[in-house]
Amino acid sequence: MSAVSLSMLMRSNAAPIVAKAAATVIAVALSLGTMQARADGLLDVYNLAKTYDADLKAAEFDFEAIRSSVRIAKSANRLQAGLGATASIGDVNDDGDGSFFSQALSLNLRQTLFNSAQSIAVDQSRLAVTQAEAQLESQRQSLMLRVATAYFDVLRAQAVVAFRRSELDAIGRQKEQNERRFDVGLVPVTDVKNAQAQFDLATAAEIAAVNQLSAAEEALIVVSGADPKLLAELRFDMPLVSPDPADIKAWVKISEEQNIPLVVAKLAAENAKQEVSVNRALRMPTLDLVGSASTSETEQRGRPDVDRAEIGLELSFPLLTGGRTNALVAQARAASLASNERLVAQRRATVQQARNAYRNVLASISRVNALQQALESTQKSLEAQEAGFAEGLLTSLEVLRSLRDTFSAQSDFAAARYDYILSTLQLKQVAGILTEDDLTEIDQWLVEQES
């Protein structure tokens, strides 16, 4: 956490409360730095999340399950063999004199020579594997963004808590001073009441900030299992890099080609189209090579043992299916049309997301620069308020409000820098090009807190 330029406040003899508040800001920042002596970078947390996140693990198992569908589809076109055996006791006379025992062993073989539906199903299974692989990559990129969001939400909440505690300490000191002055008749009761009101508001804000920090820490634990107390902090001189290429149309084109949800939607539409072909192929004839061999023994006089073997072609042509095939084709065609419409919707959403993400990066850069200027302005305003307080023109409460503005500006500035990082990652995710290298680059902007 970068300390506000408050050294000038420490040199002002006219504002002892402000000086003490500044000391509190620095003390909180230093205690936070000591707490983070063993800092984890963003890539460290992501590596933990890869083995911890249940959603990613489920996607990996889903991919393995769907990958087996190719072998299942191919198996229907390969040689099928079955071995059978029977044993029985029979009787041909009422008196039981003609009873006999028989046993038989058979081997049946079938090899598909032509089956259009099964051949298309193999291609369809390969397409399903490609789709599952794209979904797995989408889950990986989503995890990167979820980890980054949780990571910087913790840093954001830590900064807010530090600012709120510093603010509460400063207001508490102002409140105590006004009470002492009121006791000796130097200030009216309204100053005491105003200080108490400001103190109560600051207390509520500090409680809310601590609660928000706890929620942010829990979110990081859920996604990664990492210790939220051990995070590296963002450097103050972090560079603000504009998107490359610096052309919104170029990013839209990249997104239309590589956006993972859009790729998944394209594959889903193609899969649905092939499902129509599969059901239409049920009307086609099938041709199989079939063979069988059997041997049987009967323990009865006059019944010889039999050995038999045969091989041949089996042609099957469906004539009537009770309307089932037509219904399957109609169902698949409707599902294919629905997939095409979902593809259109996803493409439009992707274009919108790419444009918004590109603009968000530029807006984040502008906002960081504007808030940095605002921070400098609030510091100058605080200095002017101090001078007025020293000359007796302003009350200490007015100085305190100016200090709160400075705290707020610093908090907003820190949050804007986190928003910039997340917006750059979101742009790359929309474009489908987010990788671990991007997290590694961000790690170069992180440093351990100095105690």
N, C-alpha and C positions, 0 to 999 in steps of 0.2 A: 504494500500500500504506500503510495507516494504521499508524503506529508505536505499539507498546504504550506505555502511560503509564509510561515507565521513567525519567523525569527524577528521581524520588525515589531510584532506584538510583544515579544519578550523584552524588547528594549524600551517600551513605553512605561514611564513611571505613572502616567495618569490613568492607566487601565489595569490595575492589578488582577481583577477578575478575569479579564480577557487573557492576560498572560497565563494565569493558572489554567484556564480552559485550553489554551494552546499546548501547555505542558501535558494536559490530560490526553489530547489527541496523539501527541508523540508517544506517550506512555502506552496507550492502547495499541498503537501500531507496533511498538517494540515488543510488547507482550505477545501479539499475534505472530510476529516474526520468530520469537523464541519457540512458540508452539509448533511452528512449521520447520523446525531445524532439519528434518529429514523429508524434504519435499518430493512429491511424486509429480512427474510431468503428465501431460495429456496422453501421450502415447503409452506411458506406463499404466495409466488407468484403463485405457482401451484394451491393452493386452490382458489385463485382469478380467475385463468384461467379456472378452471372447470365450473364455473358459467358464464364465459365471452366468452369463445372460441366458435365461431359459428360452426366450424367443429365438435366438440364434441357434441354440442347440436343437430346438424343435425343427427349424428350417433345414438344418443339416441332416437330421434323421428322415425328414420328408423327402429330401433329395435322394438319399440312399434307397428309400422305398420305391420311389418312382423310377430310379435307374434300373431296378430289377424288372420293370415292365417290358423292356426290350427283349430280355431273354425269354420272358413268358410269351410274348407275341411270336418270336422266332420258333419257339418249341412246337407251335401248331403246324408248322410247315416241315418239320423234321420227322424222321422215322419213328413211328409209334409201335411198340411191341408189348404184347401181353401174354402171360403164361397162365394156363388154367389146368386144374386137375379135378376129377370127380371120382367118387367111390360110392357104390350103391349095392343093395341087396334086393333081389327080385324073386317072384314066385309066379309060375305059369300054371300051376295045378292047385285045385282046392285041398288036396291031401298033403301038400307041402313037399311031395317028392320032386317037384320041378324047381325047387329054389336054387338060386345061383347068386354069385358075387361077381361084380364087374368093376373095373377101374379104367380110367382114361386120362391121358395127358395131352394137352394141346398147346400150340404156339400160334399166335395170330400177329401178323405184321400189316402195317398200313403206312404208305408214303404218299403224301400229297403231291400231285403233279401240277394241278391247276386249281387255285382257289383265290379268286380275286379279292374277296373280303379279307381273308387272312393276310394277303400280301400288303394291302393298304393299311391294315392294322399295325404291321411292323413299322411302316413309315410314320404312322400316327404316334406310336410309342416313342420313337426317336425324337419326334417333335415335342412330346410331353417332357422328355428328359431335358431338352434344351430350355423349355419353359421353366422347369423346376430349377435349373441352374441359374437362370436369370433372376428368379425369385429369391434364391439364396444370396446372390450378389446384392440384390435390393435390400435384403435383411442386414447384410454386412454394412452397407452404406448408411442405412437407417441407424444401426447401432453406433457408428462413428458420430453421427449428429446427435443422437440421444446422450452419448457419453459427454460430448463437448458441451451440450446444453446444461446437463447436470453439473459438470465441472465448473463452468463459469457462473452458474446460478449460485453455487456455494461461495465462490469468491465475491460475487455481487452482494450476497446476504451478509458475508463477513464484513465487508466494507460498510454496509448500512448499520450493522450493529456497532461498529467502532465509532461511526459518526454520531449515532444516537446516544451512545454512552457519554461521549465527549460533550455533546449538547446538554444532556441531562446534568452532568457535573457542573458545567458553566452556569446553567440556570439555577441550580441548587446553591451555588456560591452567591449568585446575585440575590436570590431570595433571602439567604441568611444576612447579607449585608443590608438589604432594605429593612428587614425586621429590626436589626440593631439601630439603624438610623431612625426608624419610627419610634423606637423606645426612648430616644433622646430628643424627639421632636424635630428632626431634620427633614423628614419627608412625610407627605400625607399618606393616609391609609390606603388611598387608591393605588399607590406604588406597591404596597405590600400585597394587595389583592391581585394586581396584574402579575406580579412575580409568581404568586401562588398558582394562578391560572396557567401561566406559561410552564411552570414546573409540572403541573398535573398533565398537561398535554404532552410534554416531553416524556413523562413516565409511561403514558399509554403508548407513545410511539416506540419507546425502547422495548416494551413488552412485545409489541407486534413484530418488531425487527428480530428479536430473539426467537420468537415462534416461527417466523419465516425462515430463519437460518436452520432451525431444527428440521423443518419440512424439506429444505433444499438438501441437507445432509442425508436425510432418509432416502430421498430420490436418488442420490448418487450411490448409496449403499445398495439399493434395489437393482440398479442397472449394472453395477460393477463389483460390489463387495469391497470397494476400496475404502480406506480410512479417510473420511472427509477432513480430518484435522491435519493431514499431511500433504496438502496441495501446494504446488509452486505458484508464485504470484506473477502477474503480468508486468513486464518492464514498462517504465514510464515512457521510454523513447521508442516504443513499438512503432514500426513503420506502417503507414496507411497506403496500401497498394491498390490501385484501381484495377478492375477486371481486365484481363488480357485474353482475347482481343477486346479493344475498347469500342465495341460495336454491338448494340443490342440485337441486331439482326443475325449476326454471327452466332451469338449464344442461343438464339431461337433455333437456328439450323442445327447446331450441335445437339441441342435437346431433342429435336425431332428425330434425330438419328440414333442417339445413345441413351435417352432417358429410360431408365430400367422399367418403371411401370408401363411406359408406352411400348417398350419391346415385349413385355409380358402380354400386353393386350393384343399386339400384332400376332404373337404366337398362338394366343387363345383363339383368335379369329381364324387362323389357318387350321388349327386343330378342329374347330367346329366345322369348317368346310370339308375336311377329310372325313369327319363323321358322317356327313351326307353321302360321300362316296362309298364308305363302308356299307351303309345300309342299302344303297342302290345295288351294290355288288351281290347282295343276298339273292337277287333275281337271276344271277348268272349260274351256269352249270358248274359243277365241280368234278374233277377227275382225280381218282386215287388209284395207286397201285396197291393191291391187297394180296396177301398170301397167308396160307395157313398150313400147319402140319399137325397131325394127331396120331396117337396110337392108343389102342384099347385092348383089354384082356378080359375075358369072361370065363369063369370057372364053371362051365356047364358043357355037358356032352352035346356035340352038334353045333356049338357056337364057336367059330374060328376067331383067332385074334385078328385085328384089323389095323393096318398102318396106311395112312393116307396123307398126301401132300398135294397142294394146288396153288397156283398163282394166276392172277388175272387183273383186269382193269375194271374199275367200278365208276360208271358215269351216273351222276345224279343231277336232275334238272327239276327245280321247284316249279310246280304248276299252280297250285292253290295253297295259300297260307292263311286263309280266312281274313285277308285284309291287313294282316300284321305287318308285312313288309312295307306296304304303302303308308301305313300309319307311322312306322319308324322313320321312313324317308321324310314325311311331312314334319314330324317332330324335330328331326335333325336340321331340316331346312330353316325352320323357325328359330331354332337355337343359334344357327349360323348367322341369321339376320340380326338377332339380338347382339351377338358378339361383335358384328360389324358396327352397330350403333354405339356399343361401349367403346370400341376403338376410336370412333369419331369423337366421342366425348372426352376420352383420355388425351387425344391429340390436342384438342382445344384447351383442355386444362393444362397440358404441358406447356403450350405456347404462353398461356397466361402466367403460369408459374415462373417460366424463364424470364419473361419481361419484368415481372414484379421483383424477382430475386436480383436481377441486374440493377434495377432502380434502387432497391434496398441497400445494395453495397455502396452505390454513389451517395445515397442519402445518409448512410451511416458515416461515411468519411466527412461529409459536410457537417453533420451534427457534432462529431467529435471536435472538429476545428472550431465550430461555433461555441461549443460548451467550454473549450479551452480558453477562448477569448472571454466568455462570460465569467469564468473562474478568475481570470486576471482582473476583470472589471469589479467583481465583488470584493476582491482583495483591496483594490484601490478605494472602493467605497468604504470598506471597513477602516482603512487608515484615516479617511476623512472623518468618519464618525468618531474615531478615537480623539482626533484633534479637537473636534467640537466638544467632546466630553471633558477633555482636559481644560478647555476654556470656560466650562460651565454652561455652554450653549445647549447641550444635549444631555439627556438622562442616561444612566447606565443601561436602562432597559432598551433604549434605542440602539445603543452599541451592541447589546446582546442580540437583538434582532438582526443586525447586520452580520454578526458572527454566524447566526443560524443560516443566513443566506449563503455565506461562504461554505459552511458545511454541506448545505444542500447542493450547491454548485459542484463541489468536489465529488459528491455521491453520484450526481447525474453524469459527470464527466467519466467516472470509472465505469458506470453502467453502459455508456455509449461505446466505450472501447470494447466491452464484451459483446455488445450487439453487433459491432462491425465484424468481429471474428466469426460469429455465428452466421451472419449474412453471407460472408464469403463461402463458408462451408455449405450453406443452403444452395447457393448458386451452383456450386460444383455438383451437389447431389442432384439437382434438377437436370443438369447437363449429363449426368451419368458418369462423371469422371472423378468422383471423390475417391481418394485412396489413402492409405496409411502415410504416404509421403507428405500429404497435406498436414496431417497431425504432427509429423516430425518437424515440419517447417514452423508450425505454431510453437512447438517446444523450444525453438530457438529464441522465442520472445518471452519465455518464462524464466524466472530466477527464483532462487530460494530467498526467503526473508532473512535480512541481516539482523542479528540480535545486537 
